[in-house]
Structure formats: C-alpha cells, structure tokens
Amino acid sequence: MLDGILQGLSTAFLPINLLLLFVGCFAGTFIGMLPGLGPVSAIALMIPITYGFDPSSGLILMAGVYYGAVFGGSTSAILINAPGVSGAVATAFDGYPMAQRGEAGKALALAAYSSFAGGTIGAVFLLLFVPILAKVSLSFQSADYFALMVFGLTAITAFSGKGQVVKAVLMALLGLMLATVGEDPSGIQRFTFGIPDLYDGISFLLLSMATFAIAEALMVVLKPSPSSQAANAGGTSFQDLGSMKLSKEEIKEVAPVVARSSVLGFFVGVLPGAGATIASFLAYGMERNLASAKQKLQFGKGSLRGLAAPETANNAASTGSFVPLLTLGIPGSATTAIMLGALLSYGVQPGPRLYIDHPAVFWSVIISMYLGNIILLILNLPLIPYISKLLAVPRQFLTPIILFLSLIGVYLVSFNTVDLFMMVIIGAIAVVFRVLNFPLAPLLLGFILGGMMEENLRRALLISDGSLDFLWQRPITATIILITFATVLVPVISSIRNRKGIGALDTSI
Amino acid sequence: MNFINNKDRVGSSLILLAALIYLNAAFDIPIYQVMGAGVFTARTLPIALSSLTIVVCLIQIFLPARGGADETISDAIAGFQWLPCLFLTGLMLTYSLTFKFFGFSLATFLFLFIGFSILKEKRVLLSAAISAGVTLFMWVVLTQMFDIFLDSGNLLRLLAGG
C-alpha cells in the first residue's frame, strides 16, 4: 500500500498534473457558478480535452473540475441565491442571508473552510476504507457483480425523491435499453438498423453531453429562471464582499458541526444514489435538531452552523461517492458515472483490480482530491471576487458558446458529423423528459452499467446453466438481492399508497 | 385530470411507445445457436428489459394521477420561450449538417453569430467580434496546441478552385 501511495504522490505532484488540477478547479468553479450547469456538465465538457492525456492526468483534471464545480455552486448560492448545483441548495438557506447583511466574504470563507474540512475528512476515510473494501470485493464473482449493479440502479431510483421513484426506474430501464444498441459481446448487431454509425453503439460522451450539457443549456433558454436572471445581474452587485476572516469564537462554534457533518456526509455519499444533495439536507436538518432553541431561531437567517453543515456534508459526500466507483467499479451518481465512462475510454477498468493493476491511477486520484481541496482554499478563495464577476457575462453570449463547446467536444472525439446530429436529437428528447420531470441521471447510470450488467448476467447464467439459482446460491449475492428488493419496494409501495389515497380522495369529492 | 395534461402519464406513454418499438426490433436480432444455445442470447436482455419497461409504464399510466398543480403539463410549460429554443435546436442541426461544407471556422463563426442573434443580442459588431474571437481562439488551441486537423471545408475548396 505504501508503494502505491508513493507512486500516487509522485504522479499527483508532477508539475503538469498540479497545473491541470489548478485549471480544473478554476474552470469547475466558473462552470459550477452558472445556474443550470452542474458538475456533471462541467466534467462532460472536459472529457474531450482529456482524451489525449494519460488516465491519471485526465482523472486529476476531472477531479479538480468536480470539486471546483461543487465550490462554484456554493458561491453562486451565497452571492445571488442561485445554487449552481442541487447540492448547494441548502447552502443558500443561510449563505444568502449572510451575504445580504454584508457578510458575503465571511460566508464564502466559511463555505471554503467547511468544504476543505469535509473534503479532508472524506479523503482520510477514503484512504482508510477503499483499500479494505477493494480487498473484500476481490472475492466477488459475476453473480455478485450483477446483483451489485442492480442494487446501484435501484438505489439511485430509490433516492430520487417523492413521486419520482417509478419515473427513475423507467429512465434507468431506458438507459439500459440504449446500452444494448450496437454489437453485443458475441458480435451480433442489435438495433443498428443497418446504420454503420450505430455499429459501435451510442457513444457515452454523446449521451452525457446531450442529456446534460445540451439539455441544460436549452432549458435555461426555454425557461429563464429567476436565478439565471439573477446571475446576469449578480456580477455587478458584489464589488465588495466584506471581510473573509472568521473569529476564534466562530471557529469554535462551527468546529463540532464540521466534524459531525463530515462523517454523516461521507457515509451518505458512499450509498449509491444518495449523493451530495441528500447529504447536505440531512446535515442541515441534523444541526437544526441539535441546536439550542436560541440557535434554532438563527437558522434560515444567516446561521454559521446552518451554512457550515451542508457545505461540509456535500464535499464529504462527493468524496464518499468515489468509494463504490473505486472499489466495485459501480458509480453511485451521475458524476461518478461520467468518470467511470471516462476511465473505460482510457482503457482502465475501475473496480477491485484498479487498486492492484493501476496503483498510480488509483492513488493519484485520491491524493489529487485532497490537493483539489487545498487549491480551492488557497487559490480559489482569494480569486472569488474576480471569478464572481464572470457571473455578469450575459446569457445571450454564454449559452451559444456552451452549446458550441458541447458540439465540438463530441466532434473532436469521433470526427463524425452524424454524432453531432444524433446528439442534438437526443438533447431535444432530453429536454422533453426534463419538462415532464423525468430524472436523467438514472438514464445515464443505466446506460453506463448496461454493458457490464449484461456481461456479468451472461457469465452467471452460463455458469449456473441457465438457472436463476445464482441469485441466492452465494450468501453475498442473496444479501445484496434482499437489500435491493427492500430499497426498491419500500418507496414504490409508499408511492402507490399515497396515490391510492389521492385517488380515493378524488372519488369521494 | 386530463390524461394528456399529466406529465407522468405522457412521459410514461412515450417510454411505452419506445419500449414497444424496441421489443419489436428485439425479435429481429439474429440468434446463432452455437453461442450459448438458448441460455443467454443476444435477444435475452433486450426482451427482458422491454417487457419490464412495458409493465412499469402500464403501472405508471394506470395508477391514480397525483393531483398537484406541478403535475400538469399546461402549468409546467407556462411561460416557456419555445421559439428561441426551437431556433437554437435548428441551428445546432444545421451546424452538424453544414459543418463539412463550411468548414470549422466559417461554420463556427456563423453558429455563434446566429446563436447570439436568436437570444436577442442586438449589438451586431460586438456579436461578430465575440464570434470571431471565440472561433479564432478555439482554432488556435485545437490546431496549434493540440495539433488537431480541422477541415477548412468544401466551400473554401470550391472557391479556391480545388
């Protein structure tokens, strides 16, 4: 393990990788600030650039973009009450009131320190748990992997929110169906309809750019939200952010909050599908419950605890979400799903073998996550007054440029204009689904897991001679399957019961 | 609530339609008996997936609709600015279709300039300057820094008599 860490350290500290990390943090902060464009779009936009890089450098850039985007989302939440990412919604509850009373600098500094602490504690946990989990998962067989992938998909649907469960299941299924387009593992063409451009299947990059970058940019045009209008006006209203210093008393007040929220955030992040948003809301709720009656009154009006808790938790959760990716090769969120796709395109298969076969990649990613937090703290924080001015770039210029970057990003990978055409069509369909309030993250996750799931199911079925016994023959498979059933059935039953209640109410009226 | 005005039901109906087309196409997948002889063929997963999708869609369609105002399409699309969105989509399709003819530089310049105009930017000179600047910057980055070949387009070759 020590050799691996040293290898990772030497890779992460290469001047080019440090530069990429800085560029990633900076670009991510800017993109994350723009309401509507989150870490998923930010990372998707970076993928074409990283194709020429070695896997470590590509992942380091993407890790920087990820952290930068999370931090950028918090910045716009604090400055203009427009969370750039869903994980920063809870940050706006107390961050924006602080900014309104002239403490924007302090709020940004606290957000940065909390993010740093959350990311640091998360990175330490990652360092401790990932190698152990990776070793355990080395004993996994095809049946276990298949069960785990089903669990990953059901977990993301289960956490998708009230009234969204069945829709998330449908989107995951749609993603799995899209994954079957192209040549199957035995060399048979499926759903290609004689079109040569479909023989290799739908490109993961094309799908992620279409469903996130293009669809999000079009949605901003379709329905300019008050937050995006605020973004247009915001750059000029924060010439003076105020002091960025925190007093000793304030640090003492938030220290236990940061410690608690880090632990909570990390473990929530580890759960597939839970992610930064749920972690930030849970941490906010937990701190409000733990606060004294007097402190409780401050929540929502600029409470330091109310700001520190979600900021710490969302960063710790972002780190935690790498655990299933690095140990099992299963992404737990749309962001890590995109990273998985990028890793696969580099020829690196994440999972328990990554730790053994590519120790430099494995450890440099973990180390660069930590370095990303340091860079955000020491470089981005002082630059925030300047970066925030970028929020004033008019949307009529920004949107076509984002659309162009998405298109050219996909073109540069395949040099095929048919891909561009397909991307626009899929982007338009994605807008329809967004309008209908169908979540797109399960679609992407289903698409990415589809190939691996089919491969493991095929192997498991061949070994068990076509019998489904493999689902309960091994205790580990049976346990995962049981957890999966519980994860999917509980929210579905409660959703159906709610609807039946509504139906009964309708008929009685 | 009107069926066609319910987001969940309309969305599920669209997916149901896609699943039915997919299932129909799944039966056209050739099966070579030598490979796995019936245990797991190229059709197995597609048929299982489409069947499951059809069942889930039907559940969603026939369950009592949630009655919140946010579930109606008419409320969801109130205030939408369709025209610029449609024009931008059309512009992207045109960009992808004319990219080879116009070449990277001209196609990109036109895409950005028209895109700014669609979003109601009235300062023509500023729009032209930003379009040219972004195009030039990207061209320099891609060709000079990353050494990527970008085709100058058939139009330029035609004009040059090539």
Interface residues (C-beta under 8 A of the other chain):
Chain A: G52 G163 V166 K167 V169 L170 L173 L174 L176 M177 T180 D184 S186 I188 R190 F191 F193 I214 L218 V221 L222 K223 P224 P394 R395 Q396 F397 T399 P400 I401 L403 F404 L407 I408 Y411 L412 T417 L420 F421 M423 V424 I425 G427 A428 V431 V432 F433 V435 L436 N437 F438 E454 L457 R458 L461 L462 D465 G466 I496 N498 R499 K500 I502 G503 D506
Chain B: K7 D8 V10 G11 S12 L14 I15 A18 A19 Y22 A25 A26 I29 P30 I31 Y32 M35 G36 G38 V39 F40 A42 L45 P46 L49 S50 L52 T53 V56 C57 I59 Q60 L63 P64 A65 R66 G67 D70 I73 A76 I77 G79 F80 Q81 W82 P84 C85 L88 T89 M92 L93 Y95 S96 L97 F99 K100 T108 F111 L112 G115 F116 I118 L119 K120 E121 I130 V134 M138 L142 F146 I148
